[in-house]
């Protein structure tokens, strides 16, 4: 009768909101879980964890996750290449410094011997002009070695006070 109908209607009215609530929770979890995964990944990558990978996601989120995973792999490769390049430059600098010292010491000895030989010659002697040319070339090589040393071991930067207006003026002149 009417009583059963009322109970059925009441049960239906109570069940529909519960079902809608359950479906909303399921839908929101399906929506927020992938977003949380993507946010977690970006935080890991931002902190430098380039090995972090987003687990498999579906739909558009899966495509975004795959792109982020590929990007982090590419960043990791670039990072490793840059580290190798930096290490090679460091080793090149070390070797350059050692080579420069090995060349610089004998050059100083050669220059000293040429000075002594030149001193013993008369001012008009042809050998004197040859020794002066050799000395000029030794000095040129010494300068090249000093440049190599400054590359291998650049000087410590020196902090100085500057007039900021002058710096900005020079910069504007340079950009003009």
LOGUFI-551762 format. One record per residue: residue number from 1; residue in one letter; x, y, z of N, C-alpha, C in turn. Coordinates in steps of 0.02 Angstrom, whole numbers, plus 50000, padded with zeros to 5 digits. Example, Ala and Ser with C-alpha at 12.3 -4.5 7.8 and 13.67 -1.06 7.14 Angstrom:
% LOGUFI-551762
marmar k 1&r A&nX 50660&nY 49716&nZ 50390&caX 50615&caY 49775&caZ 50390&cX 50660&cY 49835&cZ 50390
marmar k 2&r S&nX 50642&nY 49888&nZ 50354&caX 50684&caY 49947&caZ 50357&cX 50645&cY 50002&cZ 50394
***
This chain:
% LOGUFI-551762
marmar k 1&r X&nX 50039&nY 49941&nZ 50000&caX 50000&caY 50000&caZ 50000&cX 50042&cY 50063&cZ 50000
marmar k 2&r X&nX 50007&nY 50116&nZ 50023&caX 50039&caY 50181&caZ 50023&cX 50099&cY 50185&cZ 50069
marmar k 3&r X&nX 50096&nY 50146&nZ 50121&caX 50151&caY 50145&caZ 50169&cX 50215&cY 50117&cZ 50137
marmar k 4&r X&nX 50210&nY 50066&nZ 50100&caX 50267&caY 50034&caZ 50066&cX 50295&cY 50082&cZ 50013
marmar k 5&r X&nX 50248&nY 50116&nZ 49981&caX 50269&caY 50164&caZ 49931&cX 50309&cY 50220&cZ 49963
marmar k 6&r X&nX 50290&nY 50243&nZ 50019&caX 50324&caY 50297&caZ 50055&cX 50393&cY 50275&cZ 50078
marmar k 7&r X&nX 50397&nY 50212&nZ 50101&caX 50462&caY 50186&caZ 50123&cX 50509&cY 50179&cZ 50063
marmar k 8&r X&nX 50483&nY 50156&nZ 50007&caX 50524&caY 50149&caZ 49947&cX 50547&cY 50217&cZ 49923
marmar k 9&r X&nX 50502&nY 50266&nZ 49925&caX 50521&caY 50333&caZ 49904&cX 50573&cY 50363&cZ 49951
marmar k 10&r X&nX 50565&nY 50353&nZ 50016&caX 50613&caY 50378&caZ 50065&cX 50681&cY 50344&cZ 50056
marmar k 11&r X&nX 50680&nY 50279&nZ 50044&caX 50743&caY 50242&caZ 50033&cX 50777&cY 50268&cZ 49970
marmar k 12&r X&nX 50737&nY 50281&nZ 49918&caX 50764&caY 50307&caZ 49856&cX 50793&cY 50377&cZ 49867
marmar k 13&r X&nX 50758&nY 50419&nZ 49903&caX 50783&caY 50486&caZ 49917&cX 50846&cY 50486&cZ 49959
marmar k 14&r X&nX 50853&nY 50438&nZ 50003&caX 50914&caY 50432&caZ 50044&cX 50971&cY 50400&cZ 50004
marmar k 15&r X&nX 50955&nY 50354&nZ 49960&caX 51005&caY 50318&caZ 49922&cX 51036&cY 50361&cZ 49868
marmar k 16&r X&nX 50997&nY 50401&nZ 49833&caX 51022&caY 50442&caZ 49778&cX 51077&cY 50489&cZ 49801
marmar k 17&r X&nX 51069&nY 50527&nZ 49856&caX 51124&caY 50571&caZ 49877&cX 51187&cY 50532&cZ 49896
marmar k 18&r X&nX 51176&nY 50474&nZ 49928&caX 51234&caY 50434&caZ 49947&cX 51271&cY 50410&cZ 49885
marmar k 19&r X&nX 51234&nY 50386&nZ 49835&caX 51264&caY 50362&caZ 49772&cX 51299&cY 50421&cZ 49737
marmar k 20&r X&nX 51267&nY 50479&nZ 49736&caX 51298&caY 50537&caZ 49704&cX 51361&cY 50557&cZ 49741
marmar k 21&r X&nX 51359&nY 50555&nZ 49807&caX 51418&caY 50571&caZ 49848&cX 51475&cY 50522&cZ 49834
marmar k 22&r X&nX 51459&nY 50458&nZ 49832&caX 51510&caY 50407&caZ 49818&cX 51540&cY 50417&cZ 49749
marmar k 23&r X&nX 51497&nY 50430&nZ 49699&caX 51521&caY 50441&caZ 49631&cX 51565&cY 50504&cZ 49628
marmar k 24&r X&nX 51546&nY 50557&nZ 49664&caX 51585&caY 50619&caZ 49665&cX 51654&cY 50606&cZ 49695
marmar k 25&r X&nX 51656&nY 50568&nZ 49751&caX 51720&caY 50552&caZ 49783&cX 51764&cY 50512&cZ 49736
marmar k 26&r X&nX 51734&nY 50462&nZ 49703&caX 51773&caY 50421&caZ 49655&cX 51798&cY 50464&cZ 49598
marmar k 27&r X&nX 51754&nY 50507&nZ 49572&caX 51774&caY 50551&caZ 49517&cX 51829&cY 50598&cZ 49539
marmar k 28&r X&nX 51821&nY 50629&nZ 49596&caX 51872&caY 50677&caZ 49620&cX 51938&cY 50642&cZ 49633
marmar k 29&r X&nX 51936&nY 50581&nZ 49660&caX 51999&caY 50544&caZ 49670&cX 52032&cY 50528&cZ 49603
marmar k 30&r X&nX 51991&nY 50510&nZ 49554&caX 52017&caY 50496&caZ 49487&cX 52047&cY 50558&cZ 49456
marmar k 31&r X&nX 52021&nY 50616&nZ 49474&caX 52046&caY 50679&caZ 49448&cX 52106&cY 50704&cZ 49487
marmar k 32&r X&nX 52103&nY 50700&nZ 49554&caX 52156&caY 50730&caZ 49595&cX 52218&cY 50685&cZ 49601
marmar k 33&r X&nX 52211&nY 50619&nZ 49598&caX 52269&caY 50575&caZ 49604&cX 52320&cY 50589&cZ 49550
marmar k 34&r X&nX 52300&nY 50592&nZ 49485&caX 52350&caY 50607&caZ 49434&cX 52381&cY 50676&cZ 49442
marmar k 35&r X&nX 52340&nY 50725&nZ 49463&caX 52366&caY 50792&caZ 49473&cX 52417&cY 50791&cZ 49530
marmar k 36&r X&nX 52403&nY 50755&nZ 49583&caX 52450&caY 50749&caZ 49639&cX 52515&cY 50716&cZ 49615
marmar k 37&r X&nX 52508&nY 50664&nZ 49573&caX 52568&caY 50630&caZ 49546&cX 52610&cY 50679&cZ 49505
marmar k 38&r X&nX 52577&nY 50720&nZ 49464&caX 52614&caY 50768&caZ 49423&cX 52648&cY 50821&cZ 49467
marmar k 39&r X&nX 52613&nY 50845&nZ 49518&caX 52642&caY 50894&caZ 49563&cX 52701&cY 50864&cZ 49601
marmar k 40&r X&nX 52693&nY 50803&nZ 49624&caX 52748&caY 50769&caZ 49660&cX 52809&cY 50764&cZ 49614
marmar k 41&r X&nX 52797&nY 50746&nZ 49552&caX 52853&caY 50739&caZ 49504&cX 52888&cY 50806&cZ 49494
marmar k 42&r X&nX 52850&nY 50860&nZ 49485&caX 52882&caY 50924&caZ 49474&cX 52922&cY 50946&cZ 49534
marmar k 43&r X&nX 52899&nY 50929&nZ 49594&caX 52938&caY 50946&caZ 49654&cX 53003&cY 50907&cZ 49657
marmar k 44&r X&nX 52999&nY 50842&nZ 49639&caX 53060&caY 50801&caZ 49639&cX 53110&cY 50828&cZ 49587
marmar k 45&r X&nX 53085&nY 50844&nZ 49528&caX 53129&caY 50869&caZ 49475&cX 53158&cY 50936&cZ 49494
marmar k 46&r X&nX 53117&nY 50979&nZ 49524&caX 53141&caY 51045&caZ 49544&cX 53198&cY 51039&cZ 49595
marmar k 47&r X&nX 53194&nY 50988&nZ 49638&caX 53246&caY 50979&caZ 49689&cX 53308&cY 50944&cZ 49661
marmar k 48&r X&nX 53307&nY 50928&nZ 49596&caX 53366&caY 50898&caZ 49565&cX 53364&cY 50823&cZ 49558
marmar k 49&r X&nX 53310&nY 50791&nZ 49577&caX 53304&caY 50718&caZ 49571&cX 53284&cY 50701&cZ 49499
marmar k 50&r X&nX 53332&nY 50702&nZ 49454&caX 53317&caY 50691&caZ 49383&cX 53302&cY 50618&cZ 49366
marmar k 51&r X&nX 53312&nY 50573&nZ 49414&caX 53296&caY 50503&caZ 49403&cX 53223&cY 50487&cZ 49421
marmar k 52&r X&nX 53188&nY 50534&nZ 49451&caX 53119&caY 50521&caZ 49471&cX 53075&cY 50513&cZ 49410
marmar k 53&r X&nX 53032&nY 50462&nZ 49410&caX 52986&caY 50450&caZ 49355&cX 52915&cY 50446&cZ 49382
marmar k 54&r X&nX 52868&nY 50471&nZ 49343&caX 52797&caY 50469&caZ 49360&cX 52771&cY 50401&cZ 49341
marmar k 55&r X&nX 52734&nY 50369&nZ 49387&caX 52705&caY 50304&caZ 49369&cX 52655&cY 50312&cZ 49311
marmar k 56&r X&nX 52640&nY 50257&nZ 49279&caX 52595&caY 50257&caZ 49221&cX 52527&cY 50287&cZ 49240
marmar k 57&r X&nX 52507&nY 50338&nZ 49203&caX 52441&caY 50369&caZ 49211&cX 52403&cY 50360&cZ 49146
marmar k 58&r X&nX 52337&nY 50372&nZ 49149&caX 52295&caY 50361&caZ 49089&cX 52271&cY 50428&cZ 49062
marmar k 59&r X&nX 52244&nY 50426&nZ 49002&caX 52214&caY 50483&caZ 48969&cX 52266&cY 50539&cZ 48957
marmar k 60&r X&nX 52243&nY 50601&nZ 48961&caX 52287&caY 50658&caZ 48949&cX 52341&cY 50662&cZ 49002
marmar k 61&r X&nX 52325&nY 50641&nZ 49062&caX 52375&caY 50642&caZ 49116&cX 52433&cY 50596&cZ 49099
marmar k 62&r X&nX 52418&nY 50540&nZ 49068&caX 52471&caY 50494&caZ 49047&cX 52517&cY 50525&cZ 48996
marmar k 63&r X&nX 52489&nY 50564&nZ 48950&caX 52530&caY 50598&caZ 48900&cX 52574&cY 50651&cZ 48933
marmar k 64&r X&nX 52545&nY 50689&nZ 48980&caX 52585&caY 50739&caZ 49015&cX 52640&cY 50705&cZ 49056
marmar k 65&r X&nX 52622&nY 50651&nZ 49090&caX 52671&caY 50614&caZ 49131&cX 52728&cY 50588&cZ 49087
marmar k 66&r X&nX 52710&nY 50560&nZ 49030&caX 52761&caY 50534&caZ 48985&cX 52807&cY 50590&cZ 48960
marmar k 67&r X&nX 52778&nY 50648&nZ 48945&caX 52818&caY 50705&caZ 48923&cX 52865&cY 50728&cZ 48978
marmar k 68&r X&nX 52840&nY 50731&nZ 49040&caX 52883&caY 50751&caZ 49096&cX 52938&cY 50700&cZ 49106
marmar k 69&r X&nX 52922&nY 50635&nZ 49101&caX 52974&caY 50583&caZ 49109&cX 53027&cY 50590&cZ 49054
marmar k 70&r X&nX 53006&nY 50603&nZ 48992&caX 53054&caY 50611&caZ 48938&cX 53097&cY 50673&cZ 48949
marmar k 71&r X&nX 53065&nY 50727&nZ 48972&caX 53101&caY 50789&caZ 48986&cX 53154&cY 50777&cZ 49040
marmar k 72&r X&nX 53135&nY 50742&nZ 49093&caX 53184&caY 50730&caZ 49147&cX 53241&cY 50686&cZ 49123
marmar k 73&r X&nX 53226&nY 50638&nZ 49079&caX 53280&caY 50597&caZ 49050&cX 53327&cY 50640&cZ 49009
marmar k 74&r X&nX 53298&nY 50685&nZ 48969&caX 53339&caY 50729&caZ 48928&cX 53381&cY 50776&cZ 48971
marmar k 75&r X&nX 53351&nY 50803&nZ 49024&caX 53388&caY 50846&caZ 49070&cX 53446&cY 50808&cZ 49102
marmar k 76&r X&nX 53433&nY 50745&nZ 49121&caX 53485&caY 50705&caZ 49152&cX 53543&cY 50694&cZ 49103
marmar k 77&r X&nX 53527&nY 50679&nZ 49040&caX 53579&caY 50669&caZ 48990&cX 53620&cY 50733&cZ 48981
marmar k 78&r X&nX 53586&nY 50790&nZ 48976&caX 53620&caY 50854&caZ 48968&cX 53664&cY 50868&cZ 49029
marmar k 79&r X&nX 53637&nY 50854&nZ 49088&caX 53675&caY 50865&caZ 49150&cX 53739&cY 50823&cZ 49150
marmar k 80&r X&nX 53732&nY 50759&nZ 49131&caX 53791&caY 50715&caZ 49130&cX 53842&cY 50738&cZ 49078
marmar k 81&r X&nX 53817&nY 50760&nZ 49019&caX 53863&caY 50785&caZ 48968&cX 53899&cY 50848&cZ 48992
marmar k 82&r X&nX 53862&nY 50892&nZ 49025&caX 53893&caY 50953&caZ 49051&cX 53944&cY 50937&cZ 49105
marmar k 83&r X&nX 53929&nY 50888&nZ 49147&caX 53977&caY 50868&caZ 49199&cX 54040&cY 50839&cZ 49167
marmar k 84&r X&nX 54032&nY 50798&nZ 49115&caX 54090&caY 50770&caZ 49081&cX 54131&cY 50826&cZ 49049
marmar k 85&r X&nX 54097&nY 50874&nZ 49018&caX 54131&caY 50929&caZ 48986&cX 54169&cY 50970&cZ 49038
marmar k 86&r X&nX 54137&nY 50983&nZ 49095&caX 54170&caY 51022&caZ 49148&cX 54231&cY 50984&cZ 49174
marmar k 87&r X&nX 54225&nY 50919&nZ 49181&caX 54282&caY 50879&caZ 49205&cX 54339&cY 50880&cZ 49154
marmar k 88&r X&nX 54322&nY 50876&nZ 49090&caX 54374&caY 50879&caZ 49039&cX 54408&cY 50947&cZ 49038
marmar k 89&r X&nX 54369&nY 51000&nZ 49046&caX 54399&caY 51067&caZ 49049&cX 54444&cY 51074&cZ 49110
marmar k 90&r X&nX 54423&nY 51046&nZ 49166&caX 54464&caY 51049&caZ 49227&cX 54530&cY 51012&cZ 49215
marmar k 91&r X&nX 54526&nY 50952&nZ 49185&caX 54588&caY 50914&caZ 49171&cX 54632&cY 50950&cZ 49121
marmar k 92&r X&nX 54600&nY 50982&nZ 49071&caX 54639&caY 51020&caZ 49022&cX 54675&cY 51077&cZ 49057
marmar k 93&r X&nX 54642&nY 51110&nZ 49102&caX 54673&caY 51165&caZ 49140&cX 54732&cY 51140&cZ 49181
marmar k 94&r X&nX 54723&nY 51083&nZ 49214&caX 54777&caY 51054&caZ 49254&cX 54837&cY 51036&cZ 49210
marmar k 95&r X&nX 54823&nY 51003&nZ 49153&caX 54877&caY 50983&caZ 49109&cX 54911&cY 51045&cZ 49079
marmar k 96&r X&nX 54871&nY 51096&nZ 49063&caX 54900&caY 51157&caZ 49035&cX 54947&cY 51189&cZ 49085
marmar k 97&r X&nX 54927&nY 51190&nZ 49148&caX 54970&caY 51219&caZ 49200&cX 55035&cY 51181&cZ 49207
marmar k 98&r X&nX 55031&nY 51115&nZ 49207&caX 55091&caY 51074&caZ 49213&cX 55137&cY 51084&cZ 49152
marmar k 99&r X&nX 55106&nY 51084&nZ 49093&caX 55145&caY 51094&caZ 49032&cX 55178&cY 51162&cZ 49031
marmar k 100&r X&nX 55142&nY 51213&nZ 49051&caX 55169&caY 51281&caZ 49052&cX 55230&cY 51285&cZ 49098
marmar k 101&r X&nX 55225&nY 51254&nZ 49158&caX 55282&caY 51255&caZ 49204&cX 55342&cY 51218&cZ 49174
marmar k 102&r X&nX 55329&nY 51163&nZ 49140&caX 55383&caY 51124&caZ 49109&cX 55417&cY 51164&cZ 49055
marmar k 103&r X&nX 55381&nY 51207&nZ 49020&caX 55410&caY 51247&caZ 48967&cX 55443&cY 51311&cZ 48995
marmar k 104&r X&nX 55411&nY 51341&nZ 49044&caX 55433&caY 51405&caZ 49071&cX 55503&cY 51401&cZ 49102
marmar k 105&r X&nX 55517&nY 51349&nZ 49139&caX 55582&caY 51344&caZ 49172&cX 55640&cY 51341&cZ 49122
marmar k 106&r X&nX 55637&nY 51297&nZ 49071&caX 55692&caY 51297&caZ 49022&cX 55697&cY 51363&cZ 48983
marmar k 107&r X&nX 55639&nY 51395&nZ 48970&caX 55641&caY 51459&caZ 48934&cX 55680&cY 51511&cZ 48973
marmar k 108&r X&nX 55671&nY 51512&nZ 49038&caX 55708&caY 51560&caZ 49080&cX 55783&cY 51546&cZ 49075
marmar k 109&r X&nX 55801&nY 51483&nZ 49076&caX 55872&caY 51465&caZ 49069&cX 55900&cY 51485&cZ 49002
marmar k 110&r X&nX 55862&nY 51473&nZ 48949&caX 55884&caY 51492&caZ 48881&cX 55893&cY 51568&cZ 48877
marmar k 111&r X&nX 55845&nY 51605&nZ 48903&caX 55849&caY 51678&caZ 48901&cX 55911&cY 51702&cZ 48939
marmar k 112&r X&nX 55925&nY 51672&nZ 48996&caX 55984&caY 51691&caZ 49035&cX 56048&cY 51678&cZ 48998
marmar k 113&r X&nX 56053&nY 51620&nZ 48965&caX 56113&caY 51603&caZ 48927&cX 56122&cY 51652&cZ 48869
marmar k 114&r X&nX 56067&nY 51668&nZ 48834&caX 56072&caY 51715&caZ 48778&cX 56095&cY 51784&cZ 48801
marmar k 115&r X&nX 56070&nY 51805&nZ 48859&caX 56091&caY 51870&caZ 48887&cX 56167&cY 51870&cZ 48899
marmar k 116&r X&nX 56191&nY 51815&nZ 48928&caX 56263&caY 51810&caZ 48943&cX 56304&cY 51811&cZ 48878
marmar k 117&r X&nX 56282&nY 51771&nZ 48828&caX 56317&caY 51768&caZ 48764&cX 56317&cY 51836&cZ 48730
marmar k 118&r X&nX 56259&nY 51869&nZ 48731&caX 56252&caY 51935&caZ 48699&cX 56298&cY 51987&cZ 48732
marmar k 119&r X&nX 56306&nY 51981&nZ 48797&caX 56346&caY 52028&caZ 48836&cX 56420&cY 52025&cZ 48815
marmar k 120&r X&nX 56441&nY 51965&nZ 48795&caX 56512&caY 51956&caZ 48777&cX 56527&cY 51978&cZ 48705
marmar k 121&r X&nX 56476&nY 51995&nZ 48666&caX 56486&caY 52014&caZ 48596&cX 56490&cY 52090&cZ 48588
marmar k 122&r X&nX 56527&nY 52112&nZ 48539&caX 56533&caY 52184&caZ 48524&cX 56466&cY 52209&cZ 48496
marmar k 123&r X&nX 56451&nY 52274&nZ 48507&caX 56387&caY 52301&caZ 48484&cX 56373&cY 52292&cZ 48409
marmar k 124&r X&nX 56420&nY 52290&nZ 48366&caX 56408&caY 52283&caZ 48294&cX 56411&cY 52212&cZ 48269
marmar k 125&r X&nX 56424&nY 52165&nZ 48312&caX 56432&caY 52094&caZ 48292&cX 56366&cY 52067&cZ 48265
marmar k 126&r X&nX 56370&nY 52031&nZ 48207&caX 56310&caY 52002&caZ 48177&cX 56277&cY 51950&cZ 48222
marmar k 127&r X&nX 56319&nY 51915&nZ 48259&caX 56292&caY 51863&caZ 48305&cX 56245&cY 51895&cZ 48357
marmar k 128&r X&nX 56262&nY 51958&nZ 48375&caX 56221&caY 51993&caZ 48425&cX 56149&cY 52001&cZ 48400
marmar k 129&r X&nX 56139&nY 52020&nZ 48336&caX 56071&caY 52029&caZ 48310&cX 56034&cY 51962&cZ 48306
marmar k 130&r X&nX 56071&nY 51908&nZ 48292&caX 56040&caY 51841&caZ 48292&cX 56017&cY 51823&cZ 48363
marmar k 131&r X&nX 56062&nY 51836&nZ 48412&caX 56044&caY 51821&caZ 48482&cX 55985&cY 51865&cZ 48505
marmar k 132&r X&nX 55982&nY 51927&nZ 48482&caX 55925&caY 51971&caZ 48500&cX 55860&cY 51944&cZ 48471
marmar k 133&r X&nX 55863&nY 51918&nZ 48410&caX 55803&caY 51888&caZ 48379&cX 55782&cY 51825&cZ 48417
marmar k 134&r X&nX 55831&nY 51783&nZ 48434&caX 55816&caY 51723&caZ 48473&cX 55785&cY 51743&cZ 48540
marmar k 135&r X&nX 55813&nY 51792&nZ 48573&caX 55787&caY 51816&caZ 48637&cX 55716&cY 51843&cZ 48629
marmar k 136&r X&nX 55703&nY 51878&nZ 48573&caX 55636&caY 51904&caZ 48560&cX 55586&cY 51846&cZ 48553
marmar k 137&r X&nX 55607&nY 51792&nZ 48519&caX 55563&caY 51734&caZ 48511&cX 55552&cY 51697&cZ 48577
marmar k 138&r X&nX 55604&nY 51694&nZ 48618&caX 55599&caY 51663&caZ 48684&cX 55549&cY 51703&cZ 48727
marmar k 139&r X&nX 55553&nY 51769&nZ 48723&caX 55507&caY 51812&caZ 48761&cX 55435&cY 51803&cZ 48736
marmar k 140&r X&nX 55428&nY 51795&nZ 48669&caX 55361&caY 51782&caZ 48641&cX 55333&cY 51716&cZ 48666
marmar k 141&r X&nX 55375&nY 51664&nZ 48668&caX 55353&caY 51599&caZ 48694&cX 55337&cY 51604&cZ 48768
marmar k 142&r X&nX 55378&nY 51643&nZ 48805&caX 55365&caY 51652&caZ 48877&cX 55297&cY 51685&cZ 48888
marmar k 143&r X&nX 55281&nY 51734&nZ 48846&caX 55216&caY 51768&caZ 48852&cX 55159&cY 51718&cZ 48839
marmar k 144&r X&nX 55168&nY 51676&nZ 48788&caX 55117&caY 51625&caZ 48772&cX 55109&cY 51577&cZ 48830
marmar k 145&r X&nX 55163&nY 51558&nZ 48862&caX 55160&caY 51513&caZ 48919&cX 55126&cY 51547&cZ 48978
marmar k 146&r X&nX 55140&nY 51611&nZ 48989&caX 55106&caY 51648&caZ 49043&cX 55030&cY 51651&cZ 49030
marmar k 147&r X&nX 55011&nY 51662&nZ 48967&caX 54940&caY 51662&caZ 48949&cX 54908&cY 51593&cZ 48962
marmar k 148&r X&nX 54945&nY 51541&nZ 48947&caX 54921&caY 51474&caZ 48960&cX 54913&cY 51462&cZ 49035
marmar k 149&r X&nX 54960&nY 51487&nZ 49074&caX 54956&caY 51481&caZ 49146&cX 54896&cY 51521&cZ 49174
marmar k 150&r X&nX 54883&nY 51579&nZ 49146&caX 54826&caY 51618&caZ 49171&cX 54760&cY 51583&cZ 49152
marmar k 151&r X&nX 54759&nY 51545&nZ 49097&caX 54700&caY 51506&caZ 49081&cX 54694&cY 51447&cZ 49129
marmar k 152&r X&nX 54749&nY 51415&nZ 49143&caX 54748&caY 51356&caZ 49186&cX 54730&cY 51374&cZ 49258
marmar k 153&r X&nX 54755&nY 51430&nZ 49280&caX 54741&caY 51452&caZ 49349&cX 54723&cY 51526&cZ 49349
marmar k 154&r X&nX 54659&nY 51540&nZ 49333&caX 54640&caY 51611&caZ 49331&cX 54648&cY 51643&cZ 49399
marmar k 155&r X&nX 54663&nY 51708&nZ 49400&caX 54673&caY 51742&caZ 49464&cX 54608&cY 51746&cZ 49503
marmar k 156&r X&nX 54616&nY 51752&nZ 49569&caX 54558&caY 51761&caZ 49612&cX 54524&cY 51828&cZ 49595
marmar k 157&r X&nX 54458&nY 51828&nZ 49593&caX 54424&caY 51892&caZ 49580&cX 54437&cY 51942&cZ 49637
marmar k 158&r X&nX 54443&nY 52005&nZ 49618&caX 54456&caY 52057&caZ 49668&cX 54394&cY 52100&cZ 49674
marmar k 159&r X&nX 54369&nY 52108&nZ 49735&caX 54311&caY 52150&caZ 49747&cX 54334&cY 52222&cZ 49754
marmar k 160&r X&nX 54302&nY 52266&nZ 49718&caX 54318&caY 52338&caZ 49723&cX 54254&cY 52378&cZ 49724
marmar k 161&r X&nX 54257&nY 52436&nZ 49752&caX 54201&caY 52481&caZ 49752&cX 54198&cY 52516&cZ 49685
marmar k 162&r X&nX 54138&nY 52523&nZ 49657&caX 54131&caY 52557&caZ 49593&cX 54073&cY 52607&cZ 49599
marmar k 163&r X&nX 54076&nY 52656&nZ 49555&caX 54021&caY 52704&caZ 49550&cX 53968&cY 52673&cZ 49505
marmar k 164&r X&nX 53911&nY 52655&nZ 49534&caX 53859&caY 52620&caZ 49496&cX 53834&cY 52662&cZ 49438
marmar k 165&r X&nX 53833&nY 52729&nZ 49446&caX 53811&caY 52772&caZ 49391&cX 53858&cY 52767&cZ 49332
marmar k 166&r X&nX 53923&nY 52763&nZ 49347&caX 53973&caY 52757&caZ 49293&cX 53965&cY 52690&cZ 49258
marmar k 167&r X&nX 53954&nY 52637&nZ 49296&caX 53945&caY 52570&caZ 49266&cX 53884&cY 52569&cZ 49221
marmar k 168&r X&nX 53829&nY 52597&nZ 49245&caX 53767&caY 52598&caZ 49205&cX 53777&cY 52641&cZ 49143
marmar k 169&r X&nX 53812&nY 52697&nZ 49151&caX 53826&caY 52740&caZ 49093&cX 53867&cY 52703&cZ 49040
marmar k 170&r X&nX 53918&nY 52667&nZ 49062&caX 53960&caY 52629&caZ 49015&cX 53920&cY 52574&cZ 48981
marmar k 171&r X&nX 53876&nY 52543&nZ 49020&caX 53833&caY 52490&caZ 48993&cX 53786&cY 52519&cZ 48940
marmar k 172&r X&nX 53756&nY 52576&nZ 48955&caX 53712&caY 52607&caZ 48906&cX 53749&cY 52628&cZ 48844
marmar k 173&r X&nX 53811&nY 52654&nZ 48853&caX 53852&caY 52671&caZ 48795&cX 53867&cY 52609&cZ 48753
marmar k 174&r X&nX 53880&nY 52554&nZ 48787&caX 53897&caY 52491&caZ 48753&cX 53836&cY 52466&cZ 48714
marmar k 175&r X&nX 53776&nY 52472&nZ 48743&caX 53715&caY 52447&caZ 48711&cX 53691&cY 52492&cZ 48655
marmar k 176&r X&nX 53713&nY 52555&nZ 48655&caX 53689&caY 52603&caZ 48604&cX 53718&cY 52589&cZ 48536
***
